[in-house]
Amino acid sequence: MEQNQIPEQSSETQQPQDVQQPQEDQPNRGSIWLGFGLFWAISIAGGLVLGVIEFGLSLLLLPLPMDYSIYYWLEIGLAGIGLLLPLAFCIWFAYQGKTRTALGIALGYALIIALVLLFLSICALIFAGASFH
């Protein structure tokens, strides 16, 4: 055997056992920050678009002699669409396997709920300390 010849390694020693899978084999689950940003983008852009639609409908419907309860139900329906649109995207991303993106959208909803509760508690504290004499 020559000195410069490298001995062949067995197949067991060529690859260590604790090697992780390559990155391309792991599924892409999305990004929490992408979902959080999408929640705010959908909410703001959707609110603006639905606001323009509501304004246009109010210009068309208000001059007509009719019961205005139909107009109020239309407003509630458009506001409901604005609140449910990010939820539809959350379900769609979860269905596509982008669970982290769906979690980011859900965290956006959780932040909105937390901010509403914080605002209500601050208002309750202000009114509780105020004297109405």
C-alpha positions as CSV (number, residue, x, y, z in Angstrom):
1,M,0.0,0.0,0.0
2,E,1.4,3.4,-0.9
3,Q,1.7,6.2,1.6
4,N,-0.3,8.7,-0.5
5,Q,-3.2,6.5,-1.0
6,I,-6.2,7.4,1.1
7,P,-8.1,4.5,2.6
8,E,-11.7,4.2,1.5
9,Q,-14.3,5.0,4.1
10,S,-17.3,2.8,4.8
11,S,-20.8,4.2,4.0
12,E,-21.5,4.5,7.8
13,T,-18.6,6.9,8.4
14,Q,-19.3,9.1,5.4
15,Q,-22.4,10.8,6.8
16,P,-22.9,11.6,10.5
17,Q,-26.2,10.4,11.9
18,D,-27.3,13.7,13.4
19,V,-27.4,15.7,10.1
20,Q,-30.7,17.6,9.7
21,Q,-32.7,17.5,6.5
22,P,-31.7,20.0,3.8
23,Q,-33.7,23.2,3.8
24,E,-35.5,22.5,0.5
25,D,-37.0,19.3,1.9
26,Q,-38.7,21.0,4.8
27,P,-42.1,22.5,4.0
28,N,-42.4,26.3,3.8
29,R,-44.8,27.2,6.6
30,G,-44.7,30.9,6.0
31,S,-43.8,33.7,8.3
32,I,-45.5,35.1,11.4
33,W,-44.4,38.6,10.5
34,L,-45.8,38.2,7.0
35,G,-49.1,37.2,8.4
36,F,-49.1,40.1,10.9
37,G,-48.3,42.6,8.1
38,L,-50.9,41.1,5.9
39,F,-53.5,41.4,8.6
40,W,-52.9,45.2,8.8
41,A,-52.6,45.7,5.1
42,I,-55.8,43.8,4.4
43,S,-57.6,45.6,7.3
44,I,-56.4,49.1,6.2
45,A,-56.8,48.6,2.4
46,G,-60.1,46.7,2.8
47,G,-61.4,49.5,5.1
48,L,-60.5,52.2,2.6
49,V,-62.1,50.3,-0.3
50,L,-65.2,49.5,1.6
51,G,-65.4,53.1,2.9
52,V,-65.4,54.3,-0.7
53,I,-68.0,51.8,-1.7
54,E,-70.2,52.8,1.3
55,F,-69.8,56.5,0.4
56,G,-70.8,55.8,-3.2
57,L,-73.8,53.8,-2.1
58,S,-74.8,56.6,0.3
59,L,-74.8,59.1,-2.5
60,L,-77.0,56.8,-4.5
61,L,-79.4,55.7,-1.8
62,L,-79.9,58.7,0.4
63,P,-81.9,60.9,-2.1
64,L,-84.3,58.0,-2.7
65,P,-87.5,57.9,-0.5
66,M,-87.1,54.7,1.4
67,D,-86.8,53.2,4.8
68,Y,-83.2,54.0,6.1
69,S,-83.0,50.8,8.0
70,I,-81.9,49.1,4.7
71,Y,-79.1,51.6,4.5
72,Y,-78.0,50.8,8.1
73,W,-78.0,47.1,7.4
74,L,-75.9,47.7,4.3
75,E,-73.4,49.6,6.5
76,I,-73.3,46.8,9.0
77,G,-72.8,44.2,6.2
78,L,-69.9,46.2,4.7
79,A,-68.3,46.6,8.1
80,G,-68.7,42.8,8.7
81,I,-67.0,42.1,5.4
82,G,-64.1,44.3,6.5
83,L,-63.7,42.4,9.7
84,L,-64.1,38.9,8.1
85,L,-61.8,39.4,5.1
86,P,-58.6,38.8,7.1
87,L,-60.2,35.8,8.7
88,A,-60.8,34.4,5.2
89,F,-57.2,34.9,4.3
90,C,-56.2,33.2,7.6
91,I,-58.2,30.1,6.8
92,W,-56.9,30.1,3.2
93,F,-53.2,30.3,4.4
94,A,-53.9,27.5,6.9
95,Y,-55.4,25.4,4.2
96,Q,-52.4,26.0,2.0
97,G,-50.0,24.8,4.7
98,K,-48.7,28.2,5.6
99,T,-49.6,27.8,9.2
100,R,-47.2,30.4,10.5
101,T,-48.6,33.1,8.2
102,A,-52.1,32.1,9.4
103,L,-50.9,32.4,13.0
104,G,-49.6,35.9,12.2
105,I,-53.0,36.9,11.0
106,A,-54.6,35.4,14.2
107,L,-52.1,37.4,16.2
108,G,-53.3,40.6,14.5
109,Y,-56.8,39.8,15.6
110,A,-55.5,39.1,19.1
111,L,-53.8,42.5,19.1
112,I,-57.0,44.3,18.0
113,I,-59.0,42.6,20.8
114,A,-56.3,43.5,23.4
115,L,-56.3,47.1,22.3
116,V,-60.0,47.3,22.5
117,L,-60.0,45.8,26.0
118,L,-57.2,48.2,27.0
119,F,-59.1,51.2,25.7
120,L,-62.3,50.1,27.4
121,S,-60.6,49.6,30.7
122,I,-58.9,53.0,30.5
123,C,-62.3,54.7,29.8
124,A,-63.8,52.9,32.7
125,L,-61.0,54.1,35.0
126,I,-61.4,57.7,33.7
127,F,-65.2,57.6,34.3
128,A,-64.9,56.0,37.7
129,G,-62.5,58.7,38.9
130,A,-64.5,61.6,37.4
131,S,-67.0,63.4,39.5
132,F,-70.1,64.6,37.7
133,H,-71.3,67.4,40.0
